[in-house]
Amino acid sequence: MFDEVGIAVSNTKPSGIPRVKRADKHCLFVGQARDGHMFYAQNDDISCPLARFNLGLDAKSDKNLLGLAKTLVEWGDAKSEEVALYYLNSALTLPLENKYIIYFPMPYDKLLLPSVIVMLGTSRKLMSLVQIATRLTGERIEAILGGVGAMCGECTAIPVVTGKINISLGCSGSRSQTRLEDGELFMALPSKVYNLLEPVLKRGL
């Protein structure tokens, strides 16, 4: 399995890349890319309602938000609809627009620029990466995490919107679908930050 997965968000349909065969979860697609597969999904191919919210695939209408709040309560991720709505209204999400999401293992040597690279590793490994990023940029990493919607929100939408590294503990769905081991975390890097670290990554930590 690969420990780095690239996710590219594009408004243009990719050429020469197959589309997913059936609709499923965003985190499952990341897991399939971790197995070495490359493909794209478009709006109707993402089935998880929370992923559709975070990835900007569904409008933030009152009706949709209330429906998603009820779902979060049913999942046990919010104790009430009021709490769920607070969580949803404070989220950083991708803009609502038609988009294509391309999944692929890293490194990828063709002309495809990932919007974000998701790295999987132990806390010790990610500590080293955080230290390197701090040494190169002088910036501290301010993680945004909640253990809900980890892959679609914390590892995709948030780093794309902020342009900054985000750390995620994962959630029940993302940990199982990507086969994240106990003691491992996600680290999501926008491509501009990843490019700073890439020479170090090639030498090995």
KEFI-764070 format. One line per field, with one value per residue: x, y, z of N, C-alpha, C in turn; residue number from 1; residue in one letter. Coordinates in Angstrom, 2 decimals, padded with zeros to 5 digits, m for minus. Each point is the difference from the previous one (the first is absolute). Example, Ala and Ser with C-alpha at 12.3 -4.5 7.8 and 13.67 -1.06 7.14 Angstrom:
// KEFI-764070
n.east <- c(013.19;m000.35)
n.north <- c(m005.69;001.05)
n.up <- c(007.80;m000.72)
ca.east <- c(m000.89;000.82)
ca.north <- c(001.19;001.19)
ca.up <- c(000.00;000.06)
c.east <- c(000.90;m000.77)
c.north <- c(001.20;001.09)
c.up <- c(000.00;000.73)
seq <- c(1;2)
type <- c(A;S)
END
This chain:
// KEFI-764070
n.east <- c(000.83;m000.53;000.93;m000.06;m001.08;m000.01;m000.54;m000.48;m000.34;m000.77;m000.11;001.11;m000.76;000.60;001.09;m000.41;m000.94;m000.14;m001.30;m000.32;m000.07;000.01;m001.09;000.80;000.62;000.19;m000.18;m001.01;m000.30;000.23;m000.74;m000.82;000.15;m000.17;m000.92;000.16;m001.30;m000.25;m000.82;m001.14;m000.54;m001.24;m000.76;m000.61;001.33;m000.21;m000.07;001.08;m001.08;000.81;000.46;m001.24;m000.26;000.99;m000.31;m001.06;m000.64;m000.42;m001.08;000.42;m001.02;m000.99;m000.68;001.03;000.20;m001.30;m000.10;001.10;m000.56;m001.15;000.70;000.60;m001.20;m000.53;001.07;m000.52;000.10;m001.24;m000.03;m000.05;m001.13;m000.20;000.55;m000.72;m001.00;000.36;000.19;m001.13;m000.61;000.82;m000.45;001.24;m000.72;000.12;000.21;m001.26;000.36;m000.22;000.41;001.26;m000.05;001.29;000.07;001.17;000.78;000.72;001.12;m000.41;000.57;m001.33;m000.53;m000.05;m000.48;000.38;m001.25;000.03;000.99;m000.61;000.68;000.35;000.03;001.03;m000.31;000.91;m000.49;m001.26;000.48;000.73;m001.12;m000.67;001.02;000.02;m001.33;000.11;000.99;m000.76;m001.08;000.41;m000.91;m000.82;m000.26;m001.09;m000.06;m000.85;m000.50;m000.81;000.76;m000.52;m000.31;000.83;m000.30;m001.31;m000.08;000.51;m000.11;m001.15;m001.20;000.32;000.89;m000.99;m000.95;000.71;000.35;m000.43;001.06;m000.63;m000.15;m000.19;m000.80;m000.74;m000.87;m001.09;m000.59;000.71;000.03;m001.25;m000.49;000.88;m000.53;m000.37;001.23;m000.22;000.01;m000.77;000.45;m000.85;000.74;m000.72;000.67;m000.28;m000.16;m000.27;m000.62;m000.68;m000.02;m000.23;m000.86;m000.37;000.95;m000.53;m001.23;000.59;000.59;m001.27;m000.92)
n.north <- c(m001.20;001.04;000.79;000.31;000.75;000.21;001.18;m000.03;001.25;m000.33;001.10;m000.61;m000.64;m000.90;000.06;m001.16;000.39;m001.23;m000.03;000.26;m001.27;000.40;000.60;000.72;m000.31;001.26;m000.39;m000.68;001.07;000.69;m000.90;000.13;001.32;m000.22;m000.74;001.22;000.25;000.36;000.96;000.35;000.88;000.03;001.08;m000.74;m000.05;001.09;m001.09;000.21;000.24;m000.44;m000.96;m000.19;000.13;m000.75;m000.80;000.64;m001.13;000.41;000.65;001.09;m000.59;000.70;m000.41;000.23;001.18;000.20;m000.42;000.72;001.02;m000.36;m000.05;001.13;000.37;m000.47;000.58;000.83;000.85;000.15;000.63;001.02;000.32;000.62;m001.01;m000.85;000.86;000.08;m001.31;m000.17;000.91;m000.68;m000.86;m000.35;000.41;m000.90;000.93;000.37;m001.04;m000.13;m001.16;m000.22;m001.12;000.20;m001.31;000.05;m001.10;000.41;000.36;001.08;m000.57;000.07;000.69;m000.43;001.19;m000.67;000.09;m001.26;m000.23;m001.16;000.21;m001.27;000.09;m000.49;000.19;m000.93;m000.70;000.21;m000.33;m000.90;m000.31;000.02;m000.63;m000.78;m000.13;m000.14;m000.86;m000.46;000.06;m000.50;m000.74;000.24;m001.27;000.59;m001.16;m000.30;m000.53;m000.99;m000.81;000.95;m000.77;m000.93;m000.94;000.14;000.17;m000.73;m000.98;000.55;000.27;m000.31;m000.94;m000.35;000.19;m000.54;m000.97;m000.63;m000.52;m001.16;m000.21;m001.29;m000.24;000.46;m000.80;m000.50;000.83;001.11;m000.31;m000.44;001.01;000.68;m000.78;001.10;m000.29;m000.74;001.19;m000.05;001.03;000.96;000.35;001.10;m000.02;001.29;m000.03;001.29;m000.51;m000.92;000.94;000.71;m000.96;000.05;000.94;000.37;m000.06;000.51;000.75;000.06;m000.29)
n.up <- c(000.00;m000.60;000.50;m001.30;000.12;m001.31;000.28;m001.22;000.27;m001.03;m000.72;m000.41;m000.86;000.79;m000.74;m000.49;000.84;000.45;m000.21;001.26;000.33;001.26;000.41;000.78;001.09;000.31;001.26;m000.53;m000.76;001.12;000.64;m001.03;000.11;001.29;m000.59;m000.51;000.24;m001.23;000.39;m000.58;000.81;m000.42;m000.07;m000.90;m000.09;000.72;000.76;000.72;000.74;000.97;m000.78;m000.40;001.29;000.50;m000.98;000.50;000.27;001.20;m000.39;000.62;m000.54;000.56;m001.06;m000.81;000.61;000.05;m001.25;m000.27;000.67;m000.54;m001.14;000.35;000.37;m001.13;m000.54;000.91;m001.03;000.42;001.17;m000.86;m000.59;001.15;000.66;m000.70;000.12;001.28;000.02;m000.65;000.74;000.79;m000.91;m000.36;m001.04;m000.96;m000.92;000.00;m000.72;m001.29;000.43;m000.31;000.69;m000.12;000.07;000.63;m000.10;001.01;m000.67;m000.67;m001.04;m000.14;m000.97;001.22;000.27;001.07;000.41;000.40;000.83;000.11;001.11;000.06;001.33;000.66;001.25;000.13;m001.03;000.38;001.20;m000.64;m000.67;001.13;000.57;m001.07;m000.01;001.31;m000.17;m000.97;000.77;001.15;m000.61;000.98;000.21;m000.44;000.60;m000.98;001.09;m000.30;m000.75;m000.79;m001.04;000.47;m000.87;m000.02;001.32;000.98;m000.90;m000.35;000.47;001.24;m000.34;m000.81;000.90;000.99;m000.85;001.11;000.60;m000.03;001.29;m000.21;001.03;m001.01;m000.58;000.49;m000.85;000.17;001.29;m000.06;m000.69;000.72;000.95;000.64;000.36;001.08;000.53;m001.09;m000.70;m000.35;m001.03;m000.16;m001.15;m000.08;m001.31;000.24;001.05;m000.65;m000.94;001.11;000.35;m001.27;m000.08;001.13;m000.52;m001.05;000.93;000.43;000.91)
ca.east <- c(m000.83;000.68;m000.25;m000.31;m001.05;m000.29;m001.40;m000.07;m001.35;000.06;m001.25;000.12;m000.01;001.35;000.14;000.83;m000.14;m001.33;m000.94;m000.37;m001.03;m001.26;000.05;000.40;000.51;001.27;001.10;000.25;000.78;001.38;000.54;000.29;001.21;001.12;000.32;000.69;m000.91;m000.19;m001.31;m000.65;m001.42;m000.68;m000.95;m000.92;000.73;000.26;m001.27;m000.11;m000.56;000.93;001.03;m000.60;m000.02;001.35;000.63;m000.72;m000.80;m001.41;m000.25;m000.18;m001.35;m000.49;m000.52;001.13;000.73;m000.80;000.05;001.31;000.06;m000.71;000.86;001.10;m000.57;m000.23;001.30;000.60;001.08;m000.48;m001.00;m001.28;000.02;000.59;001.46;000.39;m000.05;001.13;001.16;m000.07;000.10;001.36;000.92;000.65;m000.35;000.29;m001.13;m000.99;000.19;000.24;001.43;000.53;000.97;000.90;000.69;001.14;001.11;001.18;000.14;m000.57;001.00;m000.55;m000.42;m001.23;000.34;m000.97;m000.41;000.45;000.60;m000.29;001.03;m000.39;001.21;000.02;000.17;001.42;000.31;m000.63;000.71;001.18;m000.45;m000.42;001.22;000.61;m000.83;000.23;001.34;000.04;m000.95;m000.12;m001.39;m000.55;m001.17;m001.20;m000.87;m001.45;m000.46;m001.13;m000.30;m001.19;000.28;001.44;000.64;m000.61;000.12;001.29;001.12;m000.20;m000.53;000.69;001.29;m000.17;m000.53;000.95;001.34;000.93;000.00;m000.92;000.21;m001.27;000.02;m000.89;m001.32;m000.25;m000.09;001.25;001.02;m000.25;000.02;001.38;000.78;000.92;000.27;000.02;001.26;000.31;m000.78;000.03;000.54;m000.42;000.85;m000.22;001.14;001.12;000.75;000.60;001.16;001.11;000.46;000.27;001.41;000.27;m000.71;000.72;001.19;m000.45;000.06)
ca.north <- c(001.20;001.29;000.81;001.35;000.01;001.32;000.31;001.21;000.50;000.73;000.34;m000.55;m001.46;m000.49;m000.78;m001.19;m000.57;m000.61;000.42;m001.09;m000.86;000.19;001.01;m000.50;000.99;000.67;m000.66;m001.28;000.29;000.23;m001.32;m000.69;000.64;m000.51;m001.32;000.19;000.30;001.40;000.18;001.24;m000.03;001.28;000.33;m001.06;m001.20;000.04;m000.39;000.38;001.35;000.93;000.29;000.88;001.32;000.54;000.15;000.99;m000.67;000.28;001.36;000.17;000.49;m000.35;m001.36;m000.94;000.04;m000.67;m001.43;m000.50;000.04;m001.19;m001.15;m000.02;m000.49;m001.44;m000.66;000.12;001.00;001.22;m000.40;000.62;000.71;001.32;m000.19;m000.36;001.20;000.83;m000.62;000.19;001.43;000.48;m000.77;000.54;m000.93;000.43;000.72;m000.77;000.09;m001.29;m000.27;m001.35;m000.30;m001.03;m000.71;m000.74;m000.19;000.83;001.16;m000.11;000.70;000.63;001.38;000.08;000.68;m000.28;001.11;m000.37;m001.32;m000.58;m000.92;m000.86;m000.42;000.00;001.32;000.34;000.43;001.28;000.98;000.41;000.84;001.28;000.72;000.46;001.09;001.17;000.51;000.62;001.11;000.79;000.01;m001.09;m000.63;000.10;m001.06;000.10;m001.38;m000.30;m001.43;m000.22;000.48;000.25;000.02;000.99;001.33;000.33;m000.33;000.47;001.35;000.98;000.41;000.70;001.34;000.81;m000.02;m000.37;m001.39;m000.36;m001.31;m000.62;m001.31;m000.88;m000.28;m001.44;m000.35;000.18;m000.92;m001.34;m000.03;000.16;m000.97;000.69;m000.85;000.62;000.70;000.81;001.22;000.61;001.34;000.47;001.12;000.63;m000.32;000.95;m000.39;m001.29;000.23;000.39;m001.17;m001.13;m000.43;m000.75;m001.28;m000.87;m000.51;m000.87;000.61)
ca.up <- c(000.00;m000.01;001.18;m000.45;m001.02;m000.54;m000.33;m000.82;m000.21;m001.26;m000.68;m001.34;m000.04;m000.31;m001.22;000.12;001.34;000.08;001.04;000.92;m000.57;000.72;001.05;001.32;000.94;m000.29;000.72;m000.68;m001.20;000.44;000.29;m001.27;m000.55;000.80;m000.56;m001.28;m001.10;m000.36;m000.62;000.43;000.34;m000.18;001.06;000.39;000.39;001.44;000.60;001.42;000.09;000.64;m001.01;m001.00;000.63;000.13;m001.32;m000.81;m001.03;000.29;000.45;001.45;000.27;001.34;m000.08;m000.06;001.26;001.01;m000.30;000.36;001.46;000.48;m000.29;000.97;001.26;m000.19;000.01;001.31;m000.08;000.65;000.99;m000.35;m001.28;000.24;000.00;m001.37;m000.82;000.39;m000.64;m001.45;m000.35;000.26;m000.83;m001.19;m001.07;m001.37;m000.58;m000.75;m001.44;m000.63;000.11;m000.18;001.05;m000.51;001.08;m000.54;000.94;m000.18;m000.89;m001.33;m000.80;m001.20;000.19;000.78;001.25;001.06;000.86;001.34;000.14;001.31;000.45;001.10;000.68;001.46;000.59;m000.07;m001.36;m000.27;000.80;m000.78;m001.10;000.58;000.36;m001.24;m000.52;000.85;m000.28;m001.33;m000.14;001.23;000.44;000.80;m000.60;000.83;m000.52;000.13;m000.02;000.87;m000.02;m000.82;m001.35;000.01;m001.32;m000.89;000.58;000.59;m000.88;m001.37;m000.09;000.85;m000.54;m001.28;000.27;000.77;m000.58;001.06;000.47;001.07;000.61;000.34;000.67;m000.73;000.56;m000.15;m001.41;m000.72;000.49;m000.53;m001.47;m000.47;000.76;000.89;001.14;001.32;000.19;m001.18;m000.21;m001.32;m000.15;m001.32;m000.40;m001.31;m000.87;000.15;001.20;m000.30;m000.86;000.86;000.74;m000.89;m000.01;001.24;m000.09;m000.93;000.70;001.07;001.33)
c.east <- c(000.87;m000.37;m000.23;m001.02;m000.24;m001.49;000.01;m001.46;000.04;m001.39;m000.03;000.04;001.37;m000.01;000.91;m000.04;m001.40;m000.85;m000.30;m001.17;m001.35;000.19;000.38;000.58;001.34;001.16;000.30;000.85;001.46;000.67;000.34;001.23;001.23;000.43;000.66;m000.88;m000.12;m001.31;m000.56;m001.46;m000.59;m001.16;m000.85;000.70;000.33;m001.32;m000.18;m000.52;000.93;001.13;m000.55;m000.07;001.39;000.66;m000.74;m000.79;m001.49;m000.14;m000.23;m001.36;m000.41;m000.48;001.13;000.76;m000.76;000.02;001.34;000.18;m000.69;000.86;001.14;m000.48;m000.21;001.31;000.64;001.14;m000.41;m001.12;m001.37;000.13;000.61;001.52;000.49;000.00;001.13;001.28;000.02;000.21;001.38;001.03;000.61;m000.22;000.44;m001.22;m000.94;000.19;000.18;001.50;000.31;001.08;000.82;000.81;001.16;001.08;001.14;001.26;m000.59;000.82;m000.53;m000.54;m001.37;000.34;m001.04;m000.37;000.49;000.59;m000.27;001.07;m000.51;001.27;m000.14;000.17;001.46;000.39;m000.58;000.61;001.22;m000.39;m000.44;001.23;000.69;m000.79;000.20;001.37;000.06;m000.87;m000.06;m001.40;m000.33;m001.23;m001.15;m001.03;m001.47;m000.54;m001.13;m000.37;m001.25;000.31;001.48;000.61;m000.57;000.18;001.42;001.18;m000.17;m000.46;000.83;001.37;m000.10;m000.45;001.03;001.36;001.06;m000.12;m001.10;000.31;m001.37;000.23;m000.82;m001.37;m000.27;m000.05;001.35;001.09;m000.19;000.16;001.41;000.96;001.13;000.17;m000.16;001.37;000.43;m000.98;000.00;000.68;m000.29;000.76;m000.46;001.26;001.17;000.84;000.71;001.26;001.22;000.63;000.51;001.48;000.37;m000.65;000.75;001.26;m000.38;000.17;000.93)
c.north <- c(001.25;000.77;001.47;m000.08;001.44;000.12;001.32;000.37;000.92;000.31;m000.57;m001.52;m000.51;m000.88;m001.20;m000.66;m000.59;000.58;m001.19;m000.78;000.16;001.03;m000.64;001.15;000.59;m000.73;m001.37;000.22;000.29;m001.33;m000.78;000.60;m000.47;m001.39;000.10;000.33;001.52;000.15;001.36;m000.26;001.35;000.08;m001.17;m001.25;m000.05;m000.25;000.49;001.44;001.01;000.36;000.94;001.44;000.62;000.29;000.96;m000.61;000.20;001.43;000.05;000.64;m000.42;m001.45;m001.02;m000.04;m000.73;m001.51;m000.61;000.00;m001.22;m001.25;m000.09;m000.48;m001.51;m000.78;000.00;001.01;001.35;m000.39;000.59;000.68;001.39;m000.07;m000.31;001.22;000.96;m000.50;000.28;001.45;000.57;m000.66;000.83;m001.02;000.54;000.71;m000.92;000.24;m001.41;m000.26;m001.47;m000.20;m001.21;m000.57;m000.79;m000.16;000.95;m000.85;m000.29;000.88;000.64;001.38;000.08;000.57;m000.32;001.28;m000.22;m001.40;m000.48;m001.02;m000.79;m000.46;000.06;001.43;000.43;000.49;001.37;001.11;000.52;000.93;001.38;000.83;000.56;001.18;001.28;000.62;000.75;001.24;000.92;000.02;m001.21;m000.56;000.08;m000.99;000.30;m001.42;m000.21;m001.47;m000.36;000.55;000.25;000.10;001.10;001.42;000.33;m000.23;000.46;001.46;001.01;000.38;000.71;001.44;000.88;000.11;m000.41;m001.49;m000.19;m001.43;m000.56;m001.34;m001.02;m000.07;m001.47;m000.42;000.08;m000.96;m001.41;m000.04;000.17;m000.96;000.68;m000.83;000.77;000.66;000.82;001.17;000.36;001.36;000.44;001.27;000.56;m000.19;000.96;m000.32;m001.33;000.17;000.44;m001.21;m001.12;m000.39;m000.79;m001.36;m000.98;m000.59;m000.99;000.67;m000.79)
c.up <- c(000.00;001.27;m000.33;m001.13;m000.43;m000.32;m000.76;m000.20;m001.21;m000.53;m001.41;000.06;m000.40;m001.24;000.26;001.36;000.11;001.12;000.91;m000.58;000.70;001.10;001.33;000.82;m000.46;000.67;m000.60;m001.24;000.35;000.32;m001.26;m000.68;000.77;m000.48;m001.38;m001.17;m000.22;m000.76;000.43;000.34;m000.32;000.98;000.50;000.52;001.49;000.72;001.44;000.12;000.66;m000.94;m001.06;000.53;000.01;m001.35;m000.91;m001.13;000.20;000.51;001.51;000.29;001.40;000.04;000.02;001.32;001.10;m000.21;000.41;001.52;000.60;m000.22;001.01;001.36;m000.08;000.05;001.38;000.04;000.56;000.95;m000.29;m001.36;000.16;m000.02;m001.41;m000.91;000.34;m000.66;m001.50;m000.39;000.25;m000.91;m001.13;m001.11;m001.35;m000.58;m000.78;m001.49;m000.55;000.00;m000.26;001.05;m000.46;001.16;m000.61;001.06;m000.34;000.22;m001.38;m000.92;m001.27;000.35;000.67;001.37;001.06;000.74;001.42;m000.05;001.42;000.32;001.20;000.70;001.51;000.51;m000.05;m001.39;m000.29;000.85;m000.76;m001.14;000.50;000.35;m001.24;m000.58;000.80;m000.29;m001.34;m000.11;001.21;000.57;000.88;m000.71;000.99;m000.55;000.28;m000.10;000.99;000.01;m000.78;m001.40;m000.21;m001.40;m000.89;000.52;000.42;m000.94;m001.44;m000.01;000.79;m000.54;m001.35;000.24;000.69;m000.65;001.00;000.34;001.03;000.46;000.39;000.69;m000.76;000.65;m000.26;m001.46;m000.71;000.46;m000.59;m001.52;m000.56;000.68;000.78;001.27;001.32;000.19;m001.20;m000.12;m001.47;000.10;m001.42;m000.35;m001.34;m000.85;000.19;001.23;m000.23;m000.84;000.81;000.69;m000.91;m000.06;001.24;m000.05;m000.92;000.64;001.08;001.35;000.92)
seq <- c(1;2;3;4;5;6;7;8;9;10;11;12;13;14;15;16;17;18;19;20;21;22;23;24;25;26;27;28;29;30;31;32;33;34;35;36;37;38;39;40;41;42;43;44;45;46;47;48;49;50;51;52;53;54;55;56;57;58;59;60;61;62;63;64;65;66;67;68;69;70;71;72;73;74;75;76;77;78;79;80;81;82;83;84;85;86;87;88;89;90;91;92;93;94;95;96;97;98;99;100;101;102;103;104;105;106;107;108;109;110;111;112;113;114;115;116;117;118;119;120;121;122;123;124;125;126;127;128;129;130;131;132;133;134;135;136;137;138;139;140;141;142;143;144;145;146;147;148;149;150;151;152;153;154;155;156;157;158;159;160;161;162;163;164;165;166;167;168;169;170;171;172;173;174;175;176;177;178;179;180;181;182;183;184;185;186;187;188;189;190;191;192;193;194;195;196;197;198;199;200;201;202;203;204;205)
type <- c(M;F;D;E;V;G;I;A;V;S;N;T;K;P;S;G;I;P;R;V;K;R;A;D;K;H;C;L;F;V;G;Q;A;R;D;G;H;M;F;Y;A;Q;N;D;D;I;S;C;P;L;A;R;F;N;L;G;L;D;A;K;S;D;K;N;L;L;G;L;A;K;T;L;V;E;W;G;D;A;K;S;E;E;V;A;L;Y;Y;L;N;S;A;L;T;L;P;L;E;N;K;Y;I;I;Y;F;P;M;P;Y;D;K;L;L;L;P;S;V;I;V;M;L;G;T;S;R;K;L;M;S;L;V;Q;I;A;T;R;L;T;G;E;R;I;E;A;I;L;G;G;V;G;A;M;C;G;E;C;T;A;I;P;V;V;T;G;K;I;N;I;S;L;G;C;S;G;S;R;S;Q;T;R;L;E;D;G;E;L;F;M;A;L;P;S;K;V;Y;N;L;L;E;P;V;L;K;R;G;L)
END
